[in-house]
Amino acid sequence: MQIAIIAGEKKKELMAQFCIAYCGILSKHELFATGTTGKYISEATGLDIECLLSGQQGGAEQVASRISYDEIDLLLFFRDSDYNFENDNNLVRLCDIHNVPLATNIATAEVLVRALDRGDLDWRQIVNPKYAKK
């Protein structure tokens, strides 16, 4: 599965702690993250993460584009609650349109990552064109 990870400035440490806790599960999947978040998590966990642009330079838009093309199966998006960016709403909207499971907080992220480990999200392989090629 392809997992995108985004964390607001005030949520990067929490995201890194989450990834440390679930490193064993996350390591079995393809990980993508906005630049600063990806670097932060990679340094904290050793996970192999494809870093996109930083959020301010268009990384969120890159994730949005991949969601639009059904190239993302799960989005972990820990938002700063005191910011309201249009990109946040666009990512949530695209996840709704393309049926991409989305976690915006650690509680939901834990539920989704555990479901991923159990195989509960394997239905995503039907819509993700990457898996159709195999």
C-alpha positions, 0 to 999 in steps of 0.5 A, spaced: 500 500 500 502 507 498 501 511 504 502 519 504 504 522 511 503 530 512 504 533 519 503 541 520 509 544 524 506 543 531 504 536 529 511 533 527 513 530 533 507 527 534 507 524 527 514 521 528 512 518 535 506 515 531 511 512 526 516 510 531 510 506 535 508 503 528 514 502 524 514 495 524 507 496 520 509 502 516 516 499 513 511 494 509 509 499 505 511 505 500 511 511 504 511 518 501 511 525 505 512 532 504 519 534 505 520 536 512 515 531 515 519 526 511 526 528 513 524 528 520 520 521 520 526 518 516 531 520 521 527 518 527 525 511 525 530 509 519 524 508 515 525 509 507 520 515 505 520 518 498 520 525 500 516 530 496 516 538 496 515 541 503 508 543 504 509 550 503 513 549 496 507 544 493 508 538 497 501 538 499 499 539 492 503 533 490 499 528 495 493 531 492 495 529 485 497 522 487 490 522 491 486 524 484 490 519 480 488 513 485 496 512 487 495 513 495 491 508 499 491 511 506 493 519 508 495 520 515 494 528 515 496 531 522 493 538 522 495 544 526 488 545 529 490 553 529 491 553 522 485 553 516 489 552 510 485 551 503 489 545 502 487 542 508 480 542 505 482 540 498 486 534 501 480 532 505 475 533 499 479 529 495 480 523 500 472 523 500 471 523 492 476 517 491 475 513 498 482 514 501 482 512 508 484 519 512 486 520 519 487 527 521 489 525 529 493 520 532 486 516 534 484 515 527 491 513 525 492 508 530 485 505 528 487 505 520 494 502 521 492 497 525 486 495 520 492 496 514 496 490 518 490 486 519 488 486 511 482 490 512 484 495 507 486 490 501 480 493 497 484 499 495 488 494 491 482 494 486 482 502 485 489 503 485 492 502 478 499 500 481 496 494 483 492 492 477 499 492 473 501 486 477 
